[in-house]
């Protein structure tokens, strides 16, 4: 299974168009959006191509993709904006992919590191929120973050995630691999 994963678009029309292009090229089985889709947030600068109206007008293009969209709510996602999206946005979700149990959330309510009560060893915690790419295993839990297509932080580059064949990769806007993580089960 192939998952195209993006987080923290924060209303960047440029980033949304890039994501649409990647989806048409990569033909994922599922597009996973990890929240903070429309609003830039009170503590963030305006991202390149910030245009919430165009983002909201273009979001229906995601439902025309040949794959379903799984979207979770971020801490900057307001109900008024989410009500304008053409797909359901949930608080969190579970995916079972290639024998991996993946908990999908924006991550703002989860600890960054163990202990993570309620999660069994081997669980993948797929999250956004920090805007920093991550792929590592700590105390038997796998932490994945694709970074941000719009507002990278801590010196990271604009990036997105791609999961395929039990490998999570983070790629930059030119398709170069930023990191790779393959959890053992």
URMOHU-V394198 format. One record per helix or strand of 2 or more residues. SS is the DSSP state (hx for helix, st for strand). FROM is the first residue (numbers start at 1). TO is the last residue. If there is no record, write none. Layout:
((SS/FROM/TO) (SS/FROM/TO))
//
This chain:
((st/2/6) (hx/13/26) (st/30/33) (hx/52/58) (hx/60/63) (st/68/72) (hx/79/82) (st/89/90) (st/92/97) (st/100/105) (st/124/126) (st/133/138) (st/141/146) (st/159/164) (st/167/172) (st/177/181))
//
